[in-house]
Amino acid sequence: MVRDVVPNPPVNSHLVVLYRGEYQLRYTVEGKDFYTWVSSGPSDAEKEFVEAKMDKLPDRCNFRIRYNPNRPSEAVVVSKMQP
């Protein structure tokens, strides 16, 4: 879970802190493992709410990852693939 601060809160308001769940994705290129992060969806000001949602997510997920063939550590998650 990641703690995130809203960059531009409205004037005269308190600083807004949001929590968002993320997947750590592993991908393998030529036998070497690399990792990147992607949002799992849930996000809220209540940490416990996000934790509860994260507990219900599947242990495995399918995402499409595009990486730079010259530098495999440079990657972006393009989309979630349909099961």
N, C-alpha and C positions, 0 to 999 in steps of 0.2 A: 504494500500500500504506500502511496506517495502523498505527502502533505504539500498542498499547492496554495499559494497566496494569490488572490485576485489582484491583478496589477493596477487597475484604476477604479477603486471603489468610489461611489458617489460622494459628493461633498458633504461634510458633517456626518459621516457614517463611520462605524467602526471598521477596522480592518477585517476583511472577510477571508477566512481560511476554509478551504475545501480539501476533502480527502478523496482520492480516486484510486481505484483498483487497477493494477497492471499485471499483465502476463510477462514473464521473462521467457523469451523464445530462444531456443537453441537451434542452430543450423550447422551443418557440417560441409566443409569444402575440402576436397582432397585429403580426407581423413582427419582434418583439424576442426575442432568445435569452436563456434563463435556464438555470441549472445547479443540480443537486442531486446528492447522493452516496447510494449504496445498496450494501449488502454484495454481493459476488460469490459468497460462500459459503466459500471456503477461509479457515481460521484455524488458527494453530499457533504454538508457541513458537520454532520454527525459521524464521527469515526466508527462508532459501533454499528451504525446502519450499513456502512460500506463493508465492514468486516463480515457482517451477517450475510450480505449479498455475495461476497467473495467465497464464503464457506460453501455456498450452493453451486458454484461454478464447477464444470467438469475438470478433471485432472488433466485432460488432454484437449487440444484445440488444433484446428487446421487454419494456418495463415499462409499466404503467399509472400515470400521474402525475395526481394531483388537485391543483389549485391554486386559490387564492383569486382570484376574478374581479376583486375590487377591488384586490388586491395580488398580481399574478402571481408575484412573487418568493417568496411563501409557498406552499410545496408539500410534499406528502408522496407517497411511492411507496406505492401501494396493493397492487399485486401484480405478479408477472411473468406476462405474457400468454403463452399457448401459441402456438408458431409455426404 
